[in-house]
Amino acid sequence: MSKDVLTMLNSLSLSATFPHRTPLERMCLSFLLTRTAMQLCSDCRYEQWEKRGMSEPLTYMVPTAAENYAVYLPGKSLTVTLSADAFGLVVTIAVFAHLVVIDERDEEVYRYGELRKYALQHPEKDLIHRILDIGDFNEESETPLTRSTNNNYN
């Protein structure tokens, strides 16, 4: 990704998506969200992200610059095209997966679970599932997209 590319995350959207985090934590989460999006889609350009969702536990971030995003996972040679809504859902679930592994706050575990359930009903659920459940992405990026059952939580 070019150095002149800028990702802007709406502060109110971040607050709605991560309500139990401090402003400083939300700023760090915005970097994690951006990094995750860039790992999945190397063509990301200037982006404005906003919140989307039906209720508080189903709030997630969605990019607004394009209607579709080409996702490529190295190591699996998987290339799929997702709508902006599905791409944002994948990225937000991945960020929540990081949070759940790092700090198992009950409200974030709940929100992560609710977003995963919502993803199962999403029109692009098959593509979302293929992206979130690919284990080889973890080795390539050293950053897991979803919580692994092999992690040691002690």
Secondary structure, 3 states (H helix, E strand, C coil): CCCCCCEEECHHHHHHHCCCCCHHHHHHHHHHHHHHHHHHCCCCCCEEEEEECCCHHHCEEEECCCCEEEEEECCCCEEEEEEHHHHHHHHHHHHHHHHHHHCCCHHHHHHHHHHHHHHHHCCCHHHHHHHHCCCHHHHHHCCCCCCCCCCCCC
